[in-house]
Amino acid sequence: RLYEVVGRVDAPAAYLRATVVNLARSRVRRFVVRRRHSFVPIADSPGHESSVASRLDLRAALAKLPARQREAVVLRYYGDLTDTEVAAAMDISPGAVKSHLHRAVGALASRVEDLR
């Protein structure tokens, strides 16, 4: 049956390529949505004690960042916005967003390492 459909298309190779790409994208989207909405209670997850401690360490380190850096980190990594969207939300340039993120990630890395 697929052969009949492909036989009626002007460019069968392009049709098949587009079909494969669309199927792959759909699969990735389903995976992302499923992962985003799955819930595993902390007590049931392996190594939950260290996971909880890591989250608390990260939260404490985030609280010590300057407000603009913390805002950029939250919008970019927790809000999953692009640098351009973060810039628009913070009313700054995309270059300033990158600068805030660079400084914040460096500070977070050193603070979390200090806590270990």
N, CA, C and O atoms as a Tinker XYZ file with bonds, in Angstrom:
   464  protein
     1  N      0.820000   -1.190000    0.000000    73     2
     2  CA     0.000000    0.000000    0.000000    64     1     3
     3  C      0.869000    1.260000    0.000000    63     2     4     5
     4  O      0.586000    2.208000   -0.733000    81     3
     5  N      1.924000    1.275000    0.818000    73     3     6
     6  CA     2.838000    2.421000    0.838000    64     5     7
     7  C      3.444000    2.618000   -0.547000    63     6     8     9
     8  O      3.624000    3.750000   -0.996000    81     7
     9  N      3.755000    1.523000   -1.214000    73     7    10
    10  CA     4.335000    1.600000   -2.556000    64     9    11
    11  C      3.388000    2.311000   -3.519000    63    10    12    13
    12  O      3.835000    3.049000   -4.397000    81    11
    13  N      2.086000    2.096000   -3.361000    73    11    14
    14  CA     1.097000    2.764000   -4.214000    64    13    15
    15  C      1.100000    4.262000   -3.972000    63    14    16    17
    16  O      1.022000    5.044000   -4.920000    81    15
    17  N      1.189000    4.671000   -2.712000    73    15    18
    18  CA     1.187000    6.099000   -2.373000    64    17    19
    19  C      2.457000    6.751000   -2.894000    63    18    20    21
    20  O      2.399000    7.811000   -3.516000    81    19
    21  N      3.594000    6.132000   -2.649000    73    19    22
    22  CA     4.868000    6.693000   -3.076000    64    21    23
    23  C      4.938000    6.748000   -4.597000    63    22    24    25
    24  O      5.535000    7.670000   -5.154000    81    23
    25  N      4.342000    5.786000   -5.266000    73    23    26
    26  CA     4.356000    5.765000   -6.729000    64    25    27
    27  C      3.606000    6.921000   -7.351000    63    26    28    29
    28  O      3.887000    7.298000   -8.488000    81    27
    29  N      2.647000    7.496000   -6.622000    73    27    30
    30  CA     1.862000    8.615000   -7.157000    64    29    31
    31  C      2.479000    9.982000   -6.850000    63    30    32    33
    32  O      1.977000   11.004000   -7.317000    81    31
    33  N      3.528000   10.007000   -6.095000    73    31    34
    34  CA     4.175000   11.268000   -5.704000    64    33    35
    35  C      5.219000   11.636000   -6.753000    63    34    36    37
    36  O      5.890000   10.768000   -7.313000    81    35
    37  N      5.345000   12.953000   -7.012000    73    35    38
    38  CA     6.305000   13.420000   -8.018000    64    37    39
    39  C      7.755000   13.112000   -7.643000    63    38    40    41
    40  O      8.542000   12.706000   -8.498000    81    39
    41  N      8.107000   13.302000   -6.380000    73    39    42
    42  CA     9.482000   13.059000   -5.916000    64    41    43
    43  C      9.423000   12.064000   -4.763000    63    42    44    45
    44  O      9.380000   12.476000   -3.604000    81    43
    45  N      9.421000   10.766000   -5.053000    73    43    46
    46  CA     9.250000    9.764000   -3.994000    64    45    47
    47  C     10.351000    9.796000   -2.926000    63    46    48    49
    48  O     10.065000    9.582000   -1.748000    81    47
    49  N     11.587000   10.056000   -3.313000    73    47    50
    50  CA    12.670000   10.088000   -2.319000    64    49    51
    51  C     12.453000   11.234000   -1.330000    63    50    52    53
    52  O     12.640000   11.058000   -0.126000    81    51
    53  N     12.066000   12.391000   -1.827000    73    51    54
    54  CA    11.812000   13.542000   -0.951000    64    53    55
    55  C     10.610000   13.274000   -0.046000    63    54    56    57
    56  O     10.605000   13.653000    1.126000    81    55
    57  N      9.594000   12.619000   -0.603000    73    55    58
    58  CA     8.393000   12.280000    0.174000    64    57    59
    59  C      8.767000   11.350000    1.329000    63    58    60    61
    60  O      8.358000   11.577000    2.468000    81    59
    61  N      9.530000   10.319000    1.042000    73    59    62
    62  CA     9.931000    9.372000    2.077000    64    61    63
    63  C     10.830000   10.032000    3.121000    63    62    64    65
    64  O     10.688000    9.781000    4.318000    81    63
    65  N     11.755000   10.875000    2.665000    73    63    66
    66  CA    12.641000   11.575000    3.586000    64    65    67
    67  C     11.829000   12.459000    4.536000    63    66    68    69
    68  O     12.071000   12.464000    5.743000    81    67
    69  N     10.871000   13.200000    3.992000    73    67    70
    70  CA    10.029000   14.067000    4.821000    64    69    71
    71  C      9.201000   13.242000    5.807000    63    70    72    73
    72  O      9.008000   13.642000    6.955000    81    71
    73  N      8.715000   12.091000    5.349000    73    71    74
    74  CA     7.934000   11.224000    6.226000    64    73    75
    75  C      8.777000   10.721000    7.394000    63    74    76    77
    76  O      8.327000   10.736000    8.540000    81    75
    77  N      9.988000   10.278000    7.106000    73    75    78
    78  CA    10.877000    9.775000    8.162000    64    77    79
    79  C     11.213000   10.888000    9.153000    63    78    80    81
    80  O     11.204000   10.668000   10.364000    81    79
    81  N     11.506000   12.073000    8.642000    73    79    82
    82  CA    11.833000   13.203000    9.526000    64    81    83
    83  C     10.635000   13.556000   10.400000    63    82    84    85
    84  O     10.795000   13.780000   11.600000    81    83
    85  N      9.450000   13.609000    9.827000    73    83    86
    86  CA     8.254000   13.940000   10.610000    64    85    87
    87  C      7.958000   12.883000   11.665000    63    86    88    89
    88  O      7.569000   13.222000   12.782000    81    87
    89  N      8.135000   11.616000   11.333000    73    87    90
    90  CA     7.924000   10.552000   12.311000    64    89    91
    91  C      8.936000   10.650000   13.452000    63    90    92    93
    92  O      8.590000   10.460000   14.617000    81    91
    93  N     10.178000   10.946000   13.109000    73    91    94
    94  CA    11.206000   11.093000   14.150000    64    93    95
    95  C     10.898000   12.281000   15.059000    63    94    96    97
    96  O     11.041000   12.190000   16.278000    81    95
    97  N     10.480000   13.382000   14.467000    73    95    98
    98  CA    10.133000   14.562000   15.278000    64    97    99
    99  C      8.962000   14.255000   16.206000    63    98   100   101
   100  O      8.970000   14.653000   17.370000    81    99
   101  N      7.972000   13.560000   15.700000    73    99   102
   102  CA     6.818000   13.198000   16.525000    64   101   103
   103  C      7.240000   12.326000   17.698000    63   102   104   105
   104  O      6.765000   12.503000   18.820000    81   103
   105  N      8.132000   11.389000   17.428000    73   103   106
   106  CA     8.593000   10.509000   18.492000    64   105   107
   107  C      9.342000   11.297000   19.562000    63   106   108   109
   108  O      9.146000   11.066000   20.755000    81   107
   109  N     10.199000   12.228000   19.140000    73   107   110
   110  CA    10.941000   13.054000   20.096000    64   109   111
   111  C      9.975000   13.916000   20.903000    63   110   112   113
   112  O     10.125000   14.041000   22.118000    81   111
   113  N      8.982000   14.515000   20.235000    73   111   114
   114  CA     8.001000   15.335000   20.955000    64   113   115
   115  C      7.262000   14.516000   22.002000    63   114   116   117
   116  O      7.082000   14.972000   23.131000    81   115
   117  N      6.830000   13.310000   21.640000    73   115   118
   118  CA     6.127000   12.450000   22.602000    64   117   119
   119  C      7.034000   12.119000   23.790000    63   118   120   121
   120  O      6.593000   12.128000   24.939000    81   119
   121  N      8.298000   11.829000   23.502000    73   119   122
   122  CA     9.242000   11.511000   24.572000    64   121   123
   123  C      9.403000   12.697000   25.520000    63   122   124   125
   124  O      9.375000   12.531000   26.740000    81   123
   125  N      9.572000   13.892000   24.957000    73   123   126
   126  CA     9.763000   15.092000   25.781000    64   125   127
   127  C      8.535000   15.354000   26.635000    63   126   128   129
   128  O      8.663000   15.652000   27.822000    81   127
   129  N      7.351000   15.249000   26.054000    73   127   130
   130  CA     6.116000   15.487000   26.805000    64   129   131
   131  C      5.964000   14.442000   27.908000    63   130   132   133
   132  O      5.611000   14.778000   29.039000    81   131
   133  N      6.226000   13.188000   27.586000    73   131   134
   134  CA     6.106000   12.122000   28.576000    64   133   135
   135  C      7.092000   12.354000   29.719000    63   134   136   137
   136  O      6.739000   12.186000   30.886000    81   135
   137  N      8.337000   12.742000   29.384000    73   135   138
   138  CA     9.334000   12.988000   30.425000    64   137   139
   139  C      8.963000   14.202000   31.269000    63   138   140   141
   140  O      9.156000   14.201000   32.485000    81   139
   141  N      8.434000   15.226000   30.629000    73   139   142
   142  CA     8.078000   16.450000   31.337000    64   141   143
   143  C      6.939000   16.209000   32.328000    63   142   144   145
   144  O      6.902000   16.828000   33.392000    81   143
   145  N      6.021000   15.326000   31.989000    73   143   146
   146  CA     4.839000   15.117000   32.815000    64   145   147
   147  C      4.908000   13.863000   33.675000    63   146   148   149
   148  O      3.959000   13.559000   34.398000    81   147
   149  N      6.011000   13.134000   33.609000    73   147   150
   150  CA     6.121000   11.951000   34.452000    64   149   151
   151  C      6.490000   12.391000   35.860000    63   150   152   153
   152  O      7.171000   13.396000   36.060000    81   151
   153  N      6.038000   11.638000   36.796000    73   151   154
   154  CA     6.296000   11.966000   38.193000    64   153   155
   155  C      6.791000   10.715000   38.899000    63   154   156   157
   156  O      6.113000    9.687000   38.915000    81   155
   157  N      7.959000   10.811000   39.472000    73   155   158
   158  CA     8.498000    9.722000   40.275000    64   157   159
   159  C      8.692000   10.288000   41.670000    63   158   160   161
   160  O      9.481000   11.215000   41.858000    81   159
   161  N      7.983000    9.743000   42.649000    73   159   162
   162  CA     8.168000   10.250000   44.008000    64   161   163
   163  C      9.635000   10.160000   44.413000    63   162   164   165
   164  O     10.316000    9.186000   44.091000    81   163
   165  N     10.111000   11.163000   45.110000    73   163   166
   166  CA    11.522000   11.221000   45.476000    64   165   167
   167  C     11.923000    9.983000   46.274000    63   166   168   169
   168  O     13.012000    9.448000   46.068000    81   167
   169  N     11.078000    9.530000   47.162000    73   167   170
   170  CA    11.414000    8.370000   47.988000    64   169   171
   171  C     11.567000    7.105000   47.152000    63   170   172   173
   172  O     12.259000    6.178000   47.573000    81   171
   173  N     10.937000    7.043000   45.976000    73   171   174
   174  CA    11.019000    5.853000   45.131000    64   173   175
   175  C     12.174000    5.906000   44.144000    63   174   176   177
   176  O     12.508000    4.890000   43.535000    81   175
   177  N     12.782000    7.060000   43.976000    73   175   178
   178  CA    13.853000    7.169000   42.988000    64   177   179
   179  C     15.165000    6.692000   43.595000    63   178   180   181
   180  O     15.403000    6.870000   44.790000    81   179
   181  N     16.022000    6.080000   42.764000    73   179   182
   182  CA    17.303000    5.604000   43.291000    64   181   183
   183  C     18.189000    6.773000   43.704000    63   182   184   185
   184  O     18.259000    7.784000   43.005000    81   183
   185  N     18.854000    6.635000   44.821000    73   183   186
   186  CA    19.760000    7.680000   45.292000    64   185   187
   187  C     19.054000    8.964000   45.674000    63   186   188   189
   188  O     19.604000   10.051000   45.498000    81   187
   189  N     17.835000    8.852000   46.198000    73   187   190
   190  CA    17.045000   10.057000   46.452000    64   189   191
   191  C     17.657000   10.958000   47.513000    63   190   192   193
   192  O     17.451000   12.171000   47.476000    81   191
   193  N     18.411000   10.393000   48.467000    73   191   194
   194  CA    19.004000   11.235000   49.501000    64   193   195
   195  C     19.986000   12.231000   48.895000    63   194   196   197
   196  O     19.955000   13.419000   49.218000    81   195
   197  N     20.858000   11.740000   48.015000    73   195   198
   198  CA    21.837000   12.637000   47.408000    64   197   199
   199  C     21.166000   13.592000   46.438000    63   198   200   201
   200  O     21.628000   14.719000   46.262000    81   199
   201  N     20.070000   13.152000   45.797000    73   199   202
   202  CA    19.335000   14.009000   44.872000    64   201   203
   203  C     18.714000   15.184000   45.618000    63   202   204   205
   204  O     18.784000   16.324000   45.159000    81   203
   205  N     18.120000   14.910000   46.745000    73   203   206
   206  CA    17.502000   15.968000   47.553000    64   205   207
   207  C     18.573000   16.935000   48.040000    63   206   208   209
   208  O     18.381000   18.150000   47.987000    81   207
   209  N     19.685000   16.413000   48.507000    73   207   210
   210  CA    20.776000   17.273000   48.992000    64   209   211
   211  C     21.297000   18.154000   47.859000    63   210   212   213
   212  O     21.574000   19.335000   48.068000    81   211
   213  N     21.433000   17.587000   46.664000    73   211   214
   214  CA    21.916000   18.359000   45.522000    64   213   215
   215  C     20.956000   19.483000   45.180000    63   214   216   217
   216  O     21.379000   20.601000   44.883000    81   215
   217  N     19.668000   19.189000   45.222000    73   215   218
   218  CA    18.671000   20.228000   44.931000    64   217   219
   219  C     18.719000   21.338000   45.956000    63   218   220   221
   220  O     18.620000   22.513000   45.603000    81   219
   221  N     18.871000   20.979000   47.232000    73   219   222
   222  CA    18.959000   21.992000   48.280000    64   221   223
   223  C     20.216000   22.829000   48.128000    63   222   224   225
   224  O     20.184000   24.044000   48.325000    81   223
   225  N     21.337000   22.178000   47.774000    73   223   226
   226  CA    22.580000   22.906000   47.533000    64   225   227
   227  C     22.411000   23.892000   46.386000    63   226   228   229
   228  O     22.832000   25.045000   46.477000    81   227
   229  N     21.799000   23.434000   45.318000    73   227   230
   230  CA    21.590000   24.288000   44.148000    64   229   231
   231  C     20.656000   25.444000   44.488000    63   230   232   233
   232  O     20.891000   26.576000   44.065000    81   231
   233  N     19.612000   25.169000   45.240000    73   231   234
   234  CA    18.674000   26.231000   45.633000    64   233   235
   235  C     19.380000   27.279000   46.488000    63   234   236   237
   236  O     19.159000   28.477000   46.306000    81   235
   237  N     20.213000   26.847000   47.405000    73   235   238
   238  CA    20.957000   27.791000   48.251000    64   237   239
   239  C     21.922000   28.613000   47.407000    63   238   240   241
   240  O     22.065000   29.818000   47.613000    81   239
   241  N     22.586000   27.953000   46.451000    73   239   242
   242  CA    23.517000   28.677000   45.585000    64   241   243
   243  C     22.779000   29.676000   44.707000    63   242   244   245
   244  O     23.268000   30.784000   44.487000    81   243
   245  N     21.607000   29.298000   44.201000    73   243   246
   246  CA    20.799000   30.225000   43.397000    64   245   247
   247  C     20.386000   31.448000   44.217000    63   246   248   249
   248  O     20.393000   32.570000   43.711000    81   247
   249  N     20.030000   31.232000   45.465000    73   247   250
   250  CA    19.585000   32.333000   46.321000    64   249   251
   251  C     20.689000   33.364000   46.546000    63   250   252   253
   252  O     20.401000   34.530000   46.815000    81   251
   253  N     21.949000   32.942000   46.436000    73   251   254
   254  CA    23.069000   33.860000   46.662000    64   253   255
   255  C     23.469000   34.650000   45.416000    63   254   256   257
   256  O     24.282000   35.571000   45.498000    81   255
   257  N     22.904000   34.295000   44.275000    73   255   258
   258  CA    23.224000   35.039000   43.045000    64   257   259
   259  C     22.586000   36.421000   43.079000    63   258   260   261
   260  O     21.561000   36.608000   43.734000    81   259
   261  N     23.175000   37.395000   42.383000    73   259   262
   262  CA    22.506000   38.686000   42.212000    64   261   263
   263  C     21.166000   38.481000   41.493000    63   262   264   265
   264  O     21.003000   37.533000   40.725000    81   263
   265  N     20.234000   39.361000   41.748000    73   263   266
   266  CA    18.861000   39.197000   41.250000    64   265   267
   267  C     18.802000   39.033000   39.727000    63   266   268   269
   268  O     18.072000   38.172000   39.235000    81   267
   269  N     19.550000   39.836000   38.977000    73   267   270
   270  CA    19.493000   39.758000   37.510000    64   269   271
   271  C     20.049000   38.435000   37.001000    63   270   272   273
   272  O     19.514000   37.863000   36.051000    81   271
   273  N     21.120000   37.943000   37.626000    73   271   274
   274  CA    21.668000   36.651000   37.215000    64   273   275
   275  C     20.690000   35.532000   37.545000    63   274   276   277
   276  O     20.476000   34.630000   36.736000    81   275
   277  N     20.099000   35.592000   38.726000    73   275   278
   278  CA    19.124000   34.576000   39.123000    64   277   279
   279  C     17.931000   34.596000   38.186000    63   278   280   281
   280  O     17.436000   33.541000   37.791000    81   279
   281  N     17.469000   35.770000   37.829000    73   279   282
   282  CA    16.340000   35.904000   36.914000    64   281   283
   283  C     16.676000   35.303000   35.548000    63   282   284   285
   284  O     15.859000   34.595000   34.959000    81   283
   285  N     17.868000   35.584000   35.053000    73   283   286
   286  CA    18.287000   35.040000   33.757000    64   285   287
   287  C     18.367000   33.515000   33.802000    63   286   288   289
   288  O     17.927000   32.844000   32.869000    81   287
   289  N     18.921000   32.970000   34.871000    73   287   290
   290  CA    19.038000   31.513000   35.004000    64   289   291
   291  C     17.662000   30.862000   35.059000    63   290   292   293
   292  O     17.419000   29.858000   34.389000    81   291
   293  N     16.775000   31.422000   35.845000    73   291   294
   294  CA    15.439000   30.834000   35.983000    64   293   295
   295  C     14.684000   30.883000   34.663000    63   294   296   297
   296  O     14.067000   29.895000   34.266000    81   295
   297  N     14.725000   32.019000   33.983000    73   295   298
   298  CA    14.022000   32.125000   32.707000    64   297   299
   299  C     14.616000   31.195000   31.657000    63   298   300   301
   300  O     13.886000   30.559000   30.897000    81   299
   301  N     15.943000   31.118000   31.620000    73   299   302
   302  CA    16.597000   30.325000   30.571000    64   301   303
   303  C     16.505000   28.832000   30.825000    63   302   304   305
   304  O     16.115000   28.078000   29.934000    81   303
   305  N     16.856000   28.393000   32.022000    73   303   306
   306  CA    16.969000   26.965000   32.283000    64   305   307
   307  C     15.713000   26.352000   32.897000    63   306   308   309
   308  O     15.395000   25.199000   32.602000    81   307
   309  N     14.997000   27.082000   33.734000    73   307   310
   310  CA    13.769000   26.531000   34.299000    64   309   311
   311  C     12.565000   26.877000   33.426000    63   310   312   313
   312  O     11.652000   26.067000   33.266000    81   311
   313  N     12.569000   28.088000   32.863000    73   311   314
   314  CA    11.481000   28.493000   31.975000    64   313   315
   315  C     11.662000   27.983000   30.558000    63   314   316   317
   316  O     10.734000   28.040000   29.751000    81   315
   317  N     12.848000   27.486000   30.253000    73   315   318
   318  CA    13.176000   26.929000   28.942000    64   317   319
   319  C     12.956000   27.942000   27.817000    63   318   320   321
   320  O     12.470000   27.594000   26.741000    81   319
   321  N     13.323000   29.210000   28.083000    73   319   322
   322  CA    13.228000   30.247000   27.059000    64   321   323
   323  C     14.560000   30.357000   26.326000    63   322   324   325
   324  O     15.608000   29.998000   26.862000    81   323
   325  N     14.507000   30.850000   25.113000    73   323   326
   326  CA    15.734000   31.106000   24.367000    64   325   327
   327  C     16.381000   32.382000   24.904000    63   326   328   329
   328  O     15.756000   33.136000   25.650000    81   327
   329  N     17.638000   32.619000   24.519000    73   327   330
   330  CA    18.316000   33.843000   24.956000    64   329   331
   331  C     17.548000   35.084000   24.494000    63   330   332   333
   332  O     17.447000   36.067000   25.228000    81   331
   333  N     17.014000   35.032000   23.287000    73   331   334
   334  CA    16.246000   36.168000   22.754000    64   333   335
   335  C     14.977000   36.395000   23.568000    63   334   336   337
   336  O     14.619000   37.538000   23.850000    81   335
   337  N     14.300000   35.326000   23.945000    73   335   338
   338  CA    13.079000   35.459000   24.750000    64   337   339
   339  C     13.399000   35.965000   26.151000    63   338   340   341
   340  O     12.650000   36.764000   26.712000    81   339
   341  N     14.511000   35.499000   26.715000    73   339   342
   342  CA    14.939000   35.987000   28.028000    64   341   343
   343  C     15.248000   37.474000   27.945000    63   342   344   345
   344  O     14.868000   38.243000   28.827000    81   343
   345  N     15.943000   37.878000   26.879000    73   343   346
   346  CA    16.278000   39.296000   26.691000    64   345   347
   347  C     15.015000   40.145000   26.633000    63   346   348   349
   348  O     14.949000   41.213000   27.242000    81   347
   349  N     14.019000   39.669000   25.903000    73   347   350
   350  CA    12.760000   40.423000   25.806000    64   349   351
   351  C     12.063000   40.489000   27.166000    63   350   352   353
   352  O     11.534000   41.533000   27.545000    81   351
   353  N     12.064000   39.383000   27.892000    73   351   354
   354  CA    11.398000   39.353000   29.196000    64   353   355
   355  C     12.091000   40.254000   30.213000    63   354   356   357
   356  O     11.437000   40.871000   31.054000    81   355
   357  N     13.431000   40.325000   30.129000    73   355   358
   358  CA    14.187000   41.133000   31.079000    64   357   359
   359  C     14.428000   42.553000   30.573000    63   358   360   361
   360  O     14.956000   43.395000   31.299000    81   359
   361  N     14.042000   42.813000   29.333000    73   359   362
   362  CA    14.224000   44.116000   28.694000    64   361   363
   363  C     15.703000   44.513000   28.643000    63   362   364   365
   364  O     16.078000   45.637000   28.977000    81   363
   365  N     16.537000   43.543000   28.211000    73   363   366
   366  CA    17.963000   43.767000   28.014000    64   365   367
   367  C     18.368000   43.147000   26.684000    63   366   368   369
   368  O     17.551000   42.492000   26.037000    81   367
   369  N     19.592000   43.338000   26.275000    73   367   370
   370  CA    20.057000   42.778000   24.998000    64   369   371
   371  C     20.397000   41.294000   25.158000    63   370   372   373
   372  O     20.691000   40.843000   26.265000    81   371
   373  N     20.360000   40.538000   24.061000    73   371   374
   374  CA    20.756000   39.122000   24.138000    64   373   375
   375  C     22.203000   38.952000   24.616000    63   374   376   377
   376  O     22.518000   37.970000   25.288000    81   375
   377  N     23.074000   39.892000   24.279000    73   375   378
   378  CA    24.448000   39.828000   24.763000    64   377   379
   379  C     24.527000   39.951000   26.278000    63   378   380   381
   380  O     25.328000   39.277000   26.925000    81   379
   381  N     23.688000   40.819000   26.835000    73   379   382
   382  CA    23.656000   40.972000   28.293000    64   381   383
   383  C     23.131000   39.698000   28.960000    63   382   384   385
   384  O     23.582000   39.321000   30.042000    81   383
   385  N     22.179000   39.046000   28.305000    73   383   386
   386  CA    21.659000   37.770000   28.831000    64   385   387
   387  C     22.792000   36.752000   28.891000    63   386   388   389
   388  O     22.971000   36.068000   29.898000    81   387
   389  N     23.550000   36.657000   27.808000    73   387   390
   390  CA    24.656000   35.700000   27.763000    64   389   391
   391  C     25.680000   36.011000   28.850000    63   390   392   393
   392  O     26.228000   35.101000   29.473000    81   391
   393  N     25.934000   37.281000   29.070000    73   391   394
   394  CA    26.879000   37.688000   30.104000    64   393   395
   395  C     26.376000   37.300000   31.495000    63   394   396   397
   396  O     27.125000   36.747000   32.300000    81   395
   397  N     25.102000   37.594000   31.772000    73   395   398
   398  CA    24.504000   37.213000   33.063000    64   397   399
   399  C     24.566000   35.703000   33.257000    63   398   400   401
   400  O     24.920000   35.228000   34.336000    81   399
   401  N     24.221000   34.948000   32.217000    73   399   402
   402  CA    24.218000   33.493000   32.323000    64   401   403
   403  C     25.624000   32.949000   32.539000    63   402   404   405
   404  O     25.824000   32.042000   33.346000    81   403
   405  N     26.587000   33.497000   31.826000    73   403   406
   406  CA    27.972000   33.035000   31.970000    64   405   407
   407  C     28.454000   33.243000   33.400000    63   406   408   409
   408  O     29.021000   32.338000   34.011000    81   407
   409  N     28.225000   34.432000   33.922000    73   407   410
   410  CA    28.654000   34.724000   35.293000    64   409   411
   411  C     27.909000   33.856000   36.305000    63   410   412   413
   412  O     28.503000   33.353000   37.259000    81   411
   413  N     26.607000   33.686000   36.089000    73   411   414
   414  CA    25.796000   32.907000   37.026000    64   413   415
   415  C     26.213000   31.443000   37.038000    63   414   416   417
   416  O     26.345000   30.843000   38.105000    81   415
   417  N     26.418000   30.873000   35.876000    73   415   418
   418  CA    26.810000   29.456000   35.811000    64   417   419
   419  C     28.175000   29.265000   36.465000    63   418   420   421
   420  O     28.393000   28.276000   37.164000    81   419
   421  N     29.079000   30.189000   36.247000    73   419   422
   422  CA    30.386000   30.095000   36.898000    64   421   423
   423  C     30.268000   30.169000   38.409000    63   422   424   425
   424  O     30.905000   29.397000   39.127000    81   423
   425  N     29.456000   31.095000   38.891000    73   423   426
   426  CA    29.268000   31.240000   40.336000    64   425   427
   427  C     28.585000   30.005000   40.918000    63   426   428   429
   428  O     28.960000   29.530000   41.990000    81   427
   429  N     27.594000   29.493000   40.216000    73   427   430
   430  CA    26.899000   28.297000   40.701000    64   429   431
   431  C     27.839000   27.100000   40.755000    63   430   432   433
   432  O     27.825000   26.331000   41.716000    81   431
   433  N     28.641000   26.952000   39.736000    73   431   434
   434  CA    29.578000   25.824000   39.702000    64   433   435
   435  C     30.552000   25.883000   40.874000    63   434   436   437
   436  O     30.823000   24.863000   41.507000    81   435
   437  N     31.076000   27.062000   41.163000    73   435   438
   438  CA    32.043000   27.168000   42.259000    64   437   439
   439  C     31.353000   27.005000   43.613000    63   438   440   441
   440  O     31.924000   26.400000   44.521000    81   439
   441  N     30.158000   27.523000   43.762000    73   439   442
   442  CA    29.461000   27.411000   45.038000    64   441   443
   443  C     29.036000   25.971000   45.315000    63   442   444   445
   444  O     29.163000   25.492000   46.442000    81   443
   445  N     28.542000   25.293000   44.313000    73   443   446
   446  CA    28.117000   23.908000   44.522000    64   445   447
   447  C     29.334000   23.025000   44.811000    63   446   448   449
   448  O     29.249000   22.107000   45.626000    81   447
   449  N     30.451000   23.294000   44.157000    73   447   450
   450  CA    31.678000   22.534000   44.441000    64   449   451
   451  C     32.152000   22.809000   45.868000    63   450   452   453
   452  O     32.627000   21.898000   46.545000    81   451
   453  N     32.027000   24.057000   46.333000    73   451   454
   454  CA    32.430000   24.401000   47.701000    64   453   455
   455  C     31.589000   23.665000   48.723000    63   454   456   457
   456  O     32.070000   23.356000   49.813000    81   455
   457  N     30.338000   23.381000   48.389000    73   455   458
   458  CA    29.436000   22.706000   49.318000    64   457   459
   459  C     29.722000   21.215000   49.426000    63   458   460   461
   460  O     29.283000   20.571000   50.379000    81   459
   461  N     30.448000   20.662000   48.468000    73   459   462
   462  CA    30.709000   19.205000   48.480000    64   461   463
   463  C     31.882000   18.843000   49.309000    63   462   464
   464  O     32.223000   17.664000   49.415000    81   463
